[in-house]
Amino acid sequence: MRGSPLFLCLFSTSCWVNLMPTAGGKIFHLGACRLSMSMAEIRAGFTAIKADIQSRDPIRTLSILSHPHSLHKVKSSDRCCITHQLFTFYVDKVFKHCRTEDSFVNRKISSIANSFLSARRKLGQCREQNSCVCGEESMEKFKQILANYEGLNVTSAAMKSLGELDILLDWMEKPR
């Protein structure tokens, strides 16, 4: 039984590696909450459809997420709250109205939507456990995003928001 300790060590190491986030998985520190997401998977899905989605955007002079100061300088304590609001916004408003005649694009949208739905659920649980509330500044930033969205017809606003998904992903990955 001389090989037993070595086997146990290798087995323990392989179990530990399997518990780590998958390739492309990232842990985000959002105030009191931590969220693990596969950003590589989301980015790959978005990259595959970005040109198609952005070509459907008839209004190129307006941005929903890039309005001055929309996501910039959010306090670290408010990041969980506004991220949860943005995931809810994408799940409830954007993805529901982004259907195309291309089944490949629709599958990619569905995959991204499922990732957002899962992340929203995890953040919601964390917010409840930690009693996280949004600060006034974050609420104003989110209200501006909603105003930008609601200023357009539903389909145009949804496609524009989906086309700007990289803005949200970049903001999430930006070190704080």
RAPEZI-V312277 format. One record per pair of residues at least 4 apart in sequence whose ideal C-beta (glycine too) atoms are under 7 Angstrom apart, sorted by the first residue. I is the first residue (numbers start at 1). J is the second residue. D is the distance in Angstrom with one decimal. If there is no record, write none. Layout:
BEGIN
{{I	J	D} {I	J	D}}
END
This chain:
BEGIN
{{3	7	5.7} {4	8	6.1} {5	9	6.3} {6	10	6.4} {7	11	6.0} {8	12	6.2} {9	13	6.4} {10	14	6.4} {11	15	6.5} {12	16	6.3} {13	17	6.4} {14	18	6.4} {15	19	6.7} {21	25	2.7} {21	26	6.8} {21	27	6.5} {21	36	5.3} {22	38	5.9} {23	40	6.4} {24	38	4.9} {24	39	5.9} {24	40	2.3} {24	41	5.7} {25	36	5.8} {25	37	6.9} {25	38	5.0} {26	37	6.0} {26	39	5.0} {27	34	5.7} {27	36	5.0} {28	34	6.9} {28	35	4.6} {28	37	6.8} {28	172	6.2} {29	34	5.9} {30	35	5.9} {30	79	4.3} {30	80	3.9} {30	83	5.4} {31	76	5.9} {31	77	4.7} {31	78	6.8} {31	79	5.2} {31	80	4.1} {31	132	6.2} {32	80	6.5} {32	130	4.1} {32	132	6.0} {33	80	4.2} {33	123	6.0} {33	126	3.7} {33	127	6.7} {33	130	6.4} {33	132	6.8} {35	119	6.0} {35	122	5.8} {35	123	5.9} {37	115	6.7} {37	119	5.5} {38	42	6.6} {38	115	7.0} {39	43	5.8} {39	169	6.6} {39	173	6.6} {40	44	6.1} {41	45	6.5} {41	115	6.8} {42	46	6.2} {42	112	5.7} {42	115	5.3} {42	169	6.7} {43	47	5.9} {43	169	6.3} {44	48	6.5} {45	108	4.5} {45	111	5.1} {45	112	5.0} {46	50	5.7} {46	112	6.3} {46	165	5.2} {46	166	6.5} {48	108	5.5} {49	53	5.4} {49	105	4.8} {49	108	4.7} {49	109	7.0} {50	54	6.0} {51	55	6.2} {52	102	6.9} {52	105	5.5} {53	159	6.0} {53	162	5.2} {53	163	4.7} {54	163	4.3} {56	159	4.8} {57	159	5.6} {57	160	5.1} {57	163	5.2} {58	156	6.1} {59	152	6.8} {59	156	6.4} {59	160	6.7} {63	67	6.3} {63	164	6.4} {64	145	6.1} {64	148	4.3} {64	149	5.3} {64	157	6.9} {64	160	5.6} {64	161	5.1} {64	164	5.9} {65	70	5.7} {65	71	6.5} {65	145	6.3} {65	164	4.7} {65	167	4.4} {65	168	6.1} {66	70	6.5} {66	164	6.9} {66	167	5.9} {67	144	5.4} {67	148	5.7} {69	73	6.9} {69	141	6.8} {70	141	5.5} {70	144	5.8} {70	145	5.7} {71	141	6.7} {71	171	4.6} {74	78	5.3} {74	79	5.8} {74	82	5.6} {74	138	5.8} {74	141	6.8} {75	135	6.1} {75	137	7.0} {76	176	5.4} {78	82	5.6} {78	134	5.9} {78	135	4.8} {78	138	4.0} {79	83	5.8} {80	84	6.2} {80	123	6.2} {80	126	6.7} {80	127	6.0} {80	132	5.1} {81	85	6.5} {81	127	6.9} {81	132	5.6} {81	133	6.8} {81	134	3.9} {81	138	5.9} {82	86	6.2} {82	134	6.7} {82	138	4.7} {82	141	6.7} {82	142	5.9} {83	87	6.4} {83	123	6.3} {83	172	6.8} {84	88	6.3} {84	120	6.3} {84	123	4.3} {84	124	6.3} {84	127	6.0} {85	89	6.2} {85	142	5.0} {86	90	6.4} {86	168	6.1} {87	91	6.1} {87	116	5.0} {87	119	5.5} {87	120	3.9} {87	123	6.6} {88	92	5.6} {88	120	5.8} {89	93	5.5} {89	94	6.7} {90	94	4.5} {90	95	6.0} {90	116	5.2} {91	95	6.0} {91	113	6.4} {91	116	5.3} {91	117	5.3} {91	120	5.8} {92	96	6.8} {93	149	6.7} {93	158	6.8} {94	98	6.3} {94	158	4.9} {94	161	4.5} {94	162	5.7} {95	109	6.1} {95	113	3.9} {97	154	5.2} {97	155	5.6} {97	158	3.6} {98	109	5.2} {98	158	5.0} {98	159	6.2} {98	162	5.1} {99	106	6.2} {100	105	4.7} {100	106	6.0} {102	106	6.6} {103	107	6.3} {104	108	6.7} {105	109	6.3} {106	110	6.2} {107	111	6.4} {108	112	6.5} {109	113	6.1} {110	114	6.4} {111	115	6.8} {112	116	6.5} {113	117	6.2} {114	118	6.4} {115	119	6.3} {116	120	6.1} {117	121	6.6} {118	122	6.6} {119	123	6.2} {120	124	6.1} {121	125	6.7} {122	126	6.5} {123	127	6.1} {124	128	6.5} {125	129	6.4} {126	130	6.0} {127	132	4.2} {134	138	4.7} {134	139	5.1} {136	140	6.5} {137	141	6.6} {138	142	6.4} {139	143	6.3} {140	144	6.6} {141	145	6.8} {142	146	6.5} {143	147	6.2} {144	148	6.4} {145	149	6.4} {146	150	5.9} {147	151	6.3} {149	157	4.7} {149	161	6.3} {152	156	4.6} {152	157	3.9} {152	160	6.7} {153	157	6.6} {154	158	6.2} {155	159	6.4} {156	160	6.1} {157	161	6.2} {158	162	6.3} {159	163	6.1} {160	164	6.4} {165	169	6.2} {166	170	5.9} {167	171	6.4} {168	172	6.4} {169	173	6.3} {170	174	6.3}}
END
